[in-house]
Amino acid sequence: MFEQGVRPPVVVRRLRVSRKSAYAWHEAWREGGTAALASKGAGGFPCRLSDVEAERLRPSWKPARPRTAGARTRGGPWSGSQS
């Protein structure tokens, strides 16, 4: 969009993003071209556990049973009409 001369305020409306993001993207594009807009991967800090520690803890990261997408499988606080 920037190569086509689209200004940041128009990018905000078209992509429904924040002004801050659009202007940051525009600045990055001006300084480094389209390559500067490429994804840099997931953010955050790298894992501080060693491979051995991570492998030891891995079973606790998995859910105990498969989750359903919003389906009510057992009784609970849900009080919708039941037919």
Phi, psi and omega in degrees: 000319181294324178296333180273002177088012179286129182276156180308320179299326178288322177299319178303312182291316183292317184264354181053055178241173180286156176299320181302315180296313182299317180289325176295318178297319181297317178298315179298319180295318178297322183278327186228007180071194184295333179297330180289344181266357181294149180296141178257011179091184182292145178273186178100179182270148176290157180296135181265356178281147173288166179301322181294315179296318180296318180294323179295324182272346187308316180303329180285346179278338183279142177294150182295328178214159179296141180271149175256154184277074175084358180283139178275114184254341180218167178296152179184198186286353180297131185234033178290171181292140179243125181257000000 
